[in-house]
Amino acid sequence: MEAQVYDVVVVGGGAAGLSAALVLGRARRRVAVVDAGQPRNAPAEHMQGFLSRDGMPPAELLAAGRAEVRGYGVEVLADRVTGIEPGFYVRLAGGPVLRARRVLVTTGVSDELPDVPGLRQRWGRDLLHCPYCHGWEVRDQPLGVLGTHEGTVQHALLVRQWSADVVFFAHTLTVTPAEHRQLRSRGIKLVTGEVTGLVVEDDRLTGVSLADGRTVPRSAVFVRPVNVPRPDGLLAHLGCELDEAGFPMTDRSGQTSAFGVWVAGNAADPRAQVITSAGAGSAAAIAINADLVTEDVERAVEDSDAGDPFSPAMEARGAEASAGDRRHGL
């Protein structure tokens, strides 16, 4: 079966992907959004820091976005992309193959949590990662920060902005003397020893348990997960240059090193919030449309010249043909 042809296929239907689809749909481009239905912020009850949408459940924002883009003729497909071949041929798990002139990848990231029992079950509820997203809701409460890798001490210093009662659990991290002084100067208590789990009562986090049997009362715990790009290998297969962490190298519009491939949202910047991801999607869409306009003009000029015997291109071809005739004595 012949592949359906689109100007742009957007891989991922979160804030970045839908924002881009909205701009491209309004630009009268034929667009398909392929969404696997696994948004990064799905566990969160509310979305914060988005002007005019502060406190809205993430699912409601996406539902409103899908309705808006469909109003401009954008097709939203509930499916998963299994591969993209140069050209571009976008293969879906459900079977169809989509043909695209340009591709925008907005698949976000996966958050790898420390290997501590119970963390995944509390993720997005009272086990949190972003104080800008969740700090206000747990302000002035007893908070904890789990140390796992370089940079988590700085995370604790940031969380201190929302509460005077912060405990830093070193867990498997070795805290340097300089970091210890920083924690102490801000009134952050350092607790050493391996964390073995979270204490939950009546579906609420109440403490952090340690390997030596201690339990430290806390109402919420912050952690900095390891951000892993997804889907694995998709951008590398397209020839996109990646950094050491596996994220694509892009310009300010999200254009990668591979022809016709853009990236936006957490797929390019794992620290981007919902509002900045939406903005990145819009910027990428504008750049993609401009690139398509350039290509459309070039094709139109070529087609026009092919049918015009007096065009510079046709005159040049005629001159070459006459010169060839003369060389052959015709």
Kinemage of the C-alpha trace (Angstrom):
@kinemage 1
@onewidth
@group {chain A} dominant
@subgroup {mainchain}
@vectorlist {calphas} color= white
{ca met a 1} P 0.000 0.000 0.000
{ca glu a 2} L 1.313 3.429 -0.932
{ca ala a 3} L 2.333 5.601 2.030
{ca gln a 4} L 0.245 8.625 2.926
{ca val a 5} L 2.178 11.839 2.268
{ca tyr a 6} L 2.377 14.706 4.774
{ca asp a 7} L 4.322 17.914 4.872
{ca val a 8} L 5.317 17.160 8.467
{ca val a 9} L 4.990 14.144 10.741
{ca val a 10} L 5.279 15.039 14.418
{ca val a 11} L 6.437 12.161 16.603
{ca gly a 12} L 5.012 12.757 20.075
{ca gly a 13} L 1.801 14.499 21.104
{ca gly a 14} L 2.779 16.410 24.230
{ca ala a 15} L 2.925 20.177 24.682
{ca ala a 16} L 5.801 20.594 22.204
{ca gly a 17} L 4.316 18.364 19.508
{ca leu a 18} L 0.798 19.776 19.695
{ca ser a 19} L 2.053 23.365 19.797
{ca ala a 20} L 4.065 22.711 16.635
{ca ala a 21} L 1.099 21.007 14.979
{ca leu a 22} L -1.094 24.015 15.788
{ca val a 23} L 1.310 26.434 14.096
{ca leu a 24} L 1.790 24.161 11.078
{ca gly a 25} L -1.935 23.478 10.743
{ca arg a 26} L -2.633 27.210 10.734
{ca ala a 27} L 0.068 27.511 8.053
{ca arg a 28} L -2.079 25.175 5.922
{ca arg a 29} L 0.394 22.320 6.062
{ca arg a 30} L -0.706 18.702 6.002
{ca val a 31} L 0.368 17.372 9.379
{ca ala a 32} L 0.103 14.106 11.294
{ca val a 33} L 0.849 13.786 15.005
{ca val a 34} L 1.715 10.273 16.192
{ca asp a 35} L 1.288 9.909 19.940
{ca ala a 36} L 1.955 6.769 22.003
{ca gly a 37} L 0.048 8.191 24.977
{ca gln a 38} L 2.897 8.104 27.499
{ca pro a 39} L 3.511 11.733 28.597
{ca arg a 40} L 6.318 12.310 31.076
{ca asn a 41} L 4.058 14.225 33.475
{ca ala a 42} L 1.213 11.693 33.464
{ca pro a 43} L 1.652 10.830 37.192
{ca ala a 44} L 1.234 14.492 38.208
{ca glu a 45} L -2.233 15.601 39.282
{ca his a 46} L -1.709 19.203 38.223
{ca met a 47} L 0.495 21.224 35.898
{ca gln a 48} L 2.068 24.363 37.360
{ca gly a 49} L 3.814 27.451 36.019
{ca phe a 50} L 1.904 27.624 32.706
{ca leu a 51} L 0.426 31.103 32.382
{ca ser a 52} L -3.409 30.935 32.253
{ca arg a 53} L -3.266 27.128 32.775
{ca asp a 54} L -1.704 26.985 36.236
{ca gly a 55} L -3.134 24.048 38.161
{ca met a 56} L -4.713 22.341 35.149
{ca pro a 57} L -4.381 18.541 35.048
{ca pro a 58} L -1.886 17.595 32.303
{ca ala a 59} L -4.409 15.338 30.573
{ca glu a 60} L -6.841 18.242 30.185
{ca leu a 61} L -4.197 20.392 28.484
{ca leu a 62} L -3.441 17.620 25.991
{ca ala a 63} L -7.135 16.971 25.307
{ca ala a 64} L -7.689 20.667 24.617
{ca gly a 65} L -4.605 20.754 22.382
{ca arg a 66} L -5.728 17.761 20.334
{ca ala a 67} L -9.136 19.354 19.796
{ca glu a 68} L -7.538 22.618 18.679
{ca val a 69} L -5.145 21.086 16.141
{ca arg a 70} L -7.879 18.893 14.666
{ca gly a 71} L -9.782 22.100 13.958
{ca tyr a 72} L -7.022 22.976 11.474
{ca gly a 73} L -7.052 19.604 9.743
{ca val a 74} L -4.201 18.018 11.680
{ca glu a 75} L -4.494 14.238 12.018
{ca val a 76} L -3.764 12.857 15.493
{ca leu a 77} L -2.901 9.152 15.439
{ca ala a 78} L -2.830 7.068 18.618
{ca asp a 79} L 0.121 4.878 17.703
{ca arg a 80} L 3.829 4.376 18.296
{ca val a 81} L 6.621 5.074 15.818
{ca thr a 82} L 8.877 2.037 15.445
{ca gly a 83} L 11.309 3.546 12.967
{ca ile a 84} L 11.961 6.319 10.461
{ca glu a 85} L 13.772 5.707 7.197
{ca pro a 86} L 15.426 8.502 5.209
{ca gly a 87} L 13.060 10.008 2.775
{ca phe a 88} L 11.103 10.106 5.230
{ca tyr a 89} L 9.142 6.900 5.759
{ca val a 90} L 7.655 6.750 9.250
{ca arg a 91} L 6.750 3.225 10.343
{ca leu a 92} L 4.066 2.756 12.989
{ca ala a 93} L 3.451 -0.160 15.333
{ca gly a 94} L -0.123 -0.329 14.062
{ca gly a 95} L 1.058 -1.047 10.526
{ca pro a 96} L 0.641 2.114 8.424
{ca val a 97} L 3.621 3.877 6.853
{ca leu a 98} L 3.537 7.666 6.672
{ca arg a 99} L 5.592 9.635 4.142
{ca ala a 100} L 6.850 13.026 5.313
{ca arg a 101} L 8.808 15.877 3.807
{ca arg a 102} L 9.998 16.891 7.284
{ca val a 103} L 10.001 15.228 10.717
{ca leu a 104} L 9.692 16.782 14.164
{ca val a 105} L 10.558 14.555 17.146
{ca thr a 106} L 8.981 15.556 20.463
{ca thr a 107} L 9.061 12.245 22.336
{ca gly a 108} L 10.394 13.665 25.607
{ca val a 109} L 12.570 11.680 27.988
{ca ser a 110} L 12.356 8.788 30.403
{ca asp a 111} L 13.179 9.426 34.067
{ca glu a 112} L 15.382 6.748 35.609
{ca leu a 113} L 14.860 6.724 39.371
{ca pro a 114} L 17.312 5.413 41.974
{ca asp a 115} L 16.996 1.729 42.773
{ca val a 116} L 15.123 2.230 46.051
{ca pro a 117} L 11.947 0.235 46.790
{ca gly a 118} L 8.715 2.226 46.572
{ca leu a 119} L 10.027 5.242 44.685
{ca arg a 120} L 8.217 4.561 41.419
{ca gln a 121} L 4.877 4.163 43.210
{ca arg a 122} L 5.135 7.666 44.738
{ca trp a 123} L 6.570 9.322 41.607
{ca gly a 124} L 4.773 12.562 40.761
{ca arg a 125} L 2.790 12.495 44.019
{ca asp a 126} L 5.058 13.092 47.017
{ca leu a 127} L 8.274 11.909 45.368
{ca leu a 128} L 9.060 14.941 43.234
{ca his a 129} L 11.786 16.213 40.917
{ca cys a 130} L 11.169 19.871 40.065
{ca pro a 131} L 10.746 22.442 42.861
{ca tyr a 132} L 9.500 24.984 40.320
{ca cys a 133} L 6.726 22.549 39.408
{ca his a 134} L 5.883 21.262 42.897
{ca gly a 135} L 7.666 23.410 45.491
{ca trp a 136} L 4.730 25.740 46.189
{ca glu a 137} L 2.418 22.828 46.926
{ca val a 138} L 4.776 21.458 49.633
{ca arg a 139} L 6.042 24.804 50.941
{ca asp a 140} L 6.972 24.993 54.636
{ca gln a 141} L 6.630 21.218 55.013
{ca pro a 142} L 9.381 18.815 56.190
{ca leu a 143} L 11.143 18.010 52.913
{ca gly a 144} L 13.881 15.624 51.922
{ca val a 145} L 16.299 15.493 48.992
{ca leu a 146} L 17.788 12.148 47.964
{ca gly a 147} L 21.445 12.213 46.995
{ca thr a 148} L 22.226 9.973 44.059
{ca his a 149} L 24.703 11.649 41.721
{ca glu a 150} L 26.661 14.834 41.137
{ca gly a 151} L 24.448 17.899 41.334
{ca thr a 152} L 21.998 16.655 43.945
{ca val a 153} L 23.531 18.802 46.703
{ca gln a 154} L 22.756 21.826 44.536
{ca his a 155} L 19.221 20.449 44.195
{ca ala a 156} L 18.896 20.483 47.986
{ca leu a 157} L 20.128 24.079 48.120
{ca leu a 158} L 17.441 24.975 45.586
{ca val a 159} L 14.669 23.150 47.480
{ca arg a 160} L 15.622 25.152 50.600
{ca gln a 161} L 13.904 28.139 48.929
{ca trp a 162} L 10.502 26.549 49.636
{ca ser a 163} L 11.022 25.260 53.177
{ca ala a 164} L 13.280 25.902 56.178
{ca asp a 165} L 13.040 22.222 57.126
{ca val a 166} L 15.106 20.319 54.555
{ca val a 167} L 17.074 17.107 55.068
{ca phe a 168} L 19.657 15.943 52.553
{ca phe a 169} L 19.944 12.138 52.467
{ca ala a 170} L 23.454 11.357 51.222
{ca his a 171} L 22.417 7.766 50.391
{ca thr a 172} L 25.165 6.511 48.023
{ca leu a 173} L 26.672 9.956 47.385
{ca thr a 174} L 29.930 11.140 48.936
{ca val a 175} L 29.463 14.732 50.110
{ca thr a 176} L 32.570 16.897 49.824
{ca pro a 177} L 33.657 19.196 52.687
{ca ala a 178} L 32.758 22.229 50.555
{ca glu a 179} L 29.254 20.853 49.911
{ca his a 180} L 28.857 20.055 53.599
{ca arg a 181} L 29.637 23.672 54.460
{ca gln a 182} L 27.057 24.861 51.922
{ca leu a 183} L 24.376 22.620 53.395
{ca arg a 184} L 25.197 23.634 56.943
{ca ser a 185} L 25.226 27.351 56.079
{ca arg a 186} L 21.656 27.069 54.772
{ca gly a 187} L 20.399 25.069 57.719
{ca ile a 188} L 20.019 21.833 55.724
{ca lys a 189} L 20.581 18.732 57.846
{ca leu a 190} L 22.866 16.069 56.374
{ca val a 191} L 21.816 12.461 57.024
{ca thr a 192} L 24.313 9.766 56.045
{ca gly a 193} L 23.508 6.120 55.472
{ca glu a 194} L 21.799 4.225 52.682
{ca val a 195} L 18.109 4.894 52.093
{ca thr a 196} L 16.097 1.670 51.914
{ca gly a 197} L 12.601 2.984 51.234
{ca leu a 198} L 9.789 5.421 51.876
{ca val a 199} L 7.333 5.152 54.720
{ca val a 200} L 3.743 5.534 53.511
{ca glu a 201} L 0.659 5.726 55.735
{ca asp a 202} L -2.906 6.156 54.447
{ca asp a 203} L -1.483 6.704 50.959
{ca arg a 204} L 0.677 9.609 52.150
{ca leu a 205} L 4.442 9.737 52.504
{ca thr a 206} L 5.391 10.201 56.141
{ca gly a 207} L 9.079 9.347 56.307
{ca val a 208} L 12.292 7.960 54.862
{ca ser a 209} L 13.731 4.695 56.165
{ca leu a 210} L 17.460 3.979 56.415
{ca ala a 211} L 19.469 0.769 56.401
{ca asp a 212} L 20.461 1.202 60.068
{ca gly a 213} L 16.802 1.164 61.134
{ca arg a 214} L 16.285 4.896 61.498
{ca thr a 215} L 13.224 6.632 60.102
{ca val a 216} L 13.330 10.367 59.345
{ca pro a 217} L 9.870 11.997 59.194
{ca arg a 218} L 9.276 13.802 55.882
{ca ser a 219} L 6.168 14.898 53.956
{ca ala a 220} L 7.766 14.928 50.495
{ca val a 221} L 11.080 13.975 48.942
{ca phe a 222} L 12.795 15.495 45.923
{ca val a 223} L 15.097 13.529 43.655
{ca arg a 224} L 17.005 14.302 40.458
{ca pro a 225} L 16.405 11.400 38.091
{ca val a 226} L 18.716 10.467 35.253
{ca asn a 227} L 17.134 11.680 32.010
{ca val a 228} L 17.271 9.163 29.179
{ca pro a 229} L 16.257 10.139 25.603
{ca arg a 230} L 13.488 8.145 23.942
{ca pro a 231} L 12.836 6.328 21.749
{ca asp a 232} L 16.239 4.651 21.766
{ca gly a 233} L 18.197 4.969 18.547
{ca leu a 234} L 15.595 6.857 16.522
{ca leu a 235} L 17.558 10.081 16.036
{ca ala a 236} L 20.909 8.330 15.723
{ca his a 237} L 19.482 6.170 12.946
{ca leu a 238} L 18.528 9.343 11.076
{ca gly a 239} L 22.112 10.581 11.293
{ca cys a 240} L 21.561 13.246 13.954
{ca glu a 241} L 24.659 14.285 15.860
{ca leu a 242} L 24.227 13.509 19.577
{ca asp a 243} L 25.956 14.793 22.704
{ca glu a 244} L 27.552 12.583 25.369
{ca ala a 245} L 24.199 12.056 27.104
{ca gly a 246} L 22.543 10.958 23.865
{ca phe a 247} L 20.562 14.144 23.237
{ca pro a 248} L 20.580 15.710 19.748
{ca met a 249} L 22.699 18.722 18.917
{ca thr a 250} L 20.411 21.431 17.545
{ca asp a 251} L 20.315 25.073 16.579
{ca arg a 252} L 18.009 27.571 18.313
{ca ser a 253} L 15.010 26.419 16.279
{ca gly a 254} L 15.548 22.755 17.138
{ca gln a 255} L 16.998 21.770 13.745
{ca thr a 256} L 19.388 18.832 13.993
{ca ser a 257} L 22.441 18.033 11.901
{ca ala a 258} L 20.341 15.688 9.734
{ca phe a 259} L 18.425 17.140 6.799
{ca gly a 260} L 14.734 17.669 7.497
{ca val a 261} L 14.802 16.590 11.142
{ca trp a 262} L 13.842 18.862 14.040
{ca val a 263} L 13.551 18.166 17.770
{ca ala a 264} L 11.640 20.094 20.455
{ca gly a 265} L 10.654 19.864 24.108
{ca asn a 266} L 12.259 17.437 26.539
{ca ala a 267} L 13.601 15.393 23.624
{ca ala a 268} L 16.078 18.245 23.145
{ca asp a 269} L 16.128 19.781 26.641
{ca pro a 270} L 15.270 17.442 29.532
{ca arg a 271} L 14.888 20.407 31.903
{ca ala a 272} L 12.273 22.173 29.794
{ca gln a 273} L 8.956 22.707 31.570
{ca val a 274} L 5.585 22.385 29.872
{ca ile a 275} L 5.382 26.058 28.944
{ca thr a 276} L 8.916 26.175 27.519
{ca ser a 277} L 8.338 22.927 25.640
{ca ala a 278} L 5.255 24.450 24.030
{ca gly a 279} L 7.303 27.489 23.015
{ca ala a 280} L 10.048 25.297 21.569
{ca gly a 281} L 7.457 23.428 19.524
{ca ser a 282} L 6.150 26.705 18.116
{ca ala a 283} L 9.661 27.887 17.211
{ca ala a 284} L 10.445 24.591 15.499
{ca ala a 285} L 7.202 24.738 13.503
{ca ile a 286} L 7.974 28.222 12.211
{ca ala a 287} L 11.454 27.101 11.122
{ca ile a 288} L 10.069 23.969 9.465
{ca asn a 289} L 7.455 25.918 7.537
{ca ala a 290} L 10.077 28.411 6.360
{ca asp a 291} L 12.229 25.514 5.163
{ca leu a 292} L 9.281 24.017 3.290
{ca val a 293} L 8.459 27.380 1.696
{ca thr a 294} L 12.033 27.586 0.388
{ca glu a 295} L 11.713 24.106 -1.099
{ca asp a 296} L 8.284 24.896 -2.575
{ca val a 297} L 9.666 27.992 -4.293
{ca glu a 298} L 12.636 26.092 -5.719
{ca arg a 299} L 10.353 23.415 -7.139
{ca ala a 300} L 7.969 25.999 -8.564
{ca val a 301} L 10.827 27.789 -10.326
{ca glu a 302} L 12.096 24.516 -11.786
{ca asp a 303} L 8.627 23.551 -13.016
{ca ser a 304} L 8.084 26.996 -14.477
{ca asp a 305} L 11.419 26.939 -16.286
{ca ala a 306} L 10.733 23.476 -17.682
{ca gly a 307} L 7.619 24.717 -19.426
{ca asp a 308} L 8.971 28.084 -20.595
{ca pro a 309} L 11.155 27.928 -23.747
{ca phe a 310} L 12.376 31.468 -23.080
{ca ser a 311} L 13.452 30.884 -19.475
{ca pro a 312} L 17.196 31.262 -18.730
{ca ala a 313} L 17.472 27.566 -17.962
{ca met a 314} L 15.804 26.490 -21.195
{ca glu a 315} L 17.814 28.988 -23.244
{ca ala a 316} L 20.998 27.609 -21.705
{ca arg a 317} L 19.944 24.083 -22.569
{ca gly a 318} L 19.148 25.203 -26.129
{ca ala a 319} L 22.552 26.844 -26.461
{ca glu a 320} L 24.250 23.671 -25.252
{ca ala a 321} L 22.279 21.610 -27.779
{ca ser a 322} L 23.220 23.962 -30.652
{ca ala a 323} L 26.878 23.853 -29.671
{ca gly a 324} L 26.731 20.084 -29.683
{ca asp a 325} L 25.174 20.068 -33.143
{ca arg a 326} L 27.929 22.280 -34.467
{ca arg a 327} L 30.598 20.043 -32.967
{ca his a 328} L 29.074 17.106 -34.820
{ca gly a 329} L 28.747 19.002 -38.082
{ca leu a 330} L 24.953 19.138 -38.014
